[in-house]
């Protein structure tokens, strides 16, 4: 049975760092909201807002669905013995999640009942890299698209089987020699021409035509540890040295339109998984949602928000320090980017239970996790940026902005937040933040310790406003009471 709690109740990486909805018409965005529009709907994905970990192929971090709001909530937990970073919802309302098992680190697809959160079916995929159980997307046929440990691009569909459900691989395309031996896929996303773009941890960027099986790729010689993003005619990839804006040549071969080096800092910061930017590039803008592309660099002591014109060149329109309310800050989280506003989460000091293979030591070796959020706006002329607010909300999850109800949803944490505390006595809360002011509007207690630790993963809202939050051990389902 779900637990019921009043709103404002008790206040107080992804694979073991990442492995340790009912149907109905989607809600329209509030026309009075200053945020939005969402980026264009990618014809190759499920509906924007619930098609990828970051909502859409542009990685805007927004949803067109409302969240549970500030009223009382019910919640229940689906125990999967897995970290579940990708939670997506298809047009049929069913919830699909790509998890990585705590024991064995095996990427596994689960189908969840939108009415109860119950695990209806599961399918294990061949084991690959740590990030094999992280970045995936739902296509326009409600099939989960991922790369398995054998470097096959697979599409996993769900189907009724008698009185139950089954998951099966419906299509598999080998990537062949495009992925060098010992390398692995980190991010993937489709473009508007039906190709699937991918990037590897070793810096290979490529495209796959699943109709013909053709694979075209180039090498940057720089590492990639975050996902990639697409809007019509453009793909953005952030390596550990630079932001790349690319397009596809006539045969699908990636073409670098521009490369923008950034300050990668003197070392990996505690609370980040790699040395360099911790952010997936995000497209946004007040016109059609594609005018700008942004990342946060790894400068010390504070990272800078960098905003570029997507159709421009490698010079940013603004470079502004963020999360400066703390002595030191940094982020491993993709931003929320919508309209002229960007929201950045501080993960400095956040202790992950595991790191990607080969991750360098952080400097310092550890730090307190302070949390906090910042909002930065691009000016109306598109010539600069300014900080609108800094918030003390200690977000343990990657927040999501609902354009339907104008609220930011996250999981906040109170109590001890050291490496032991987060998985023992830390208390986790469903929290709602006002994007206009940064104020926490409400907080509802969820639970304590590792079973509720969201590991800086992003929640996804279904069409009925139910929020599905991946955690270190499964998925929490949060709904309006």
Secondary structure, DSSP 8 states (H G I E B T S, - for coil): --EEE-TT------BTTB------------TT-SS-------TTBS-TTSSBTTSSTT---EESS----SS-EEEEEEE-SEEEEEEEE-TTS-EEEEEEETTT--EEEEEE-TTT--EEEEEE-----GGGGT--EEBTTS-EEEE-TTSEEEEEEEEEETTEEEEEEEEEEE-GGGS-TT--EEEEEE-TTS-EEEEETTSEEEEEETTTTEEEEEE-SS---S--EEETTEEEEE-SSEEEEEEE-TTS-EEEEEEEE----SSB-TT-SSSS-----EEE-SSSS-SEEEEE---SSS-EEEEEETTS-SS-SEEEE--TTSSS----S--EEETTEEEEE--TT---S---TT---BSSS-------EEEEEE-TTSS-EEEEEEE---BSSB-EEETTTTEEEEEEEES--STTGGGTT-EEEEEEE-TTT--EEEEEEEEESGGG--TT-B-EE-TTS-EEEE-SSEEEEEEE-
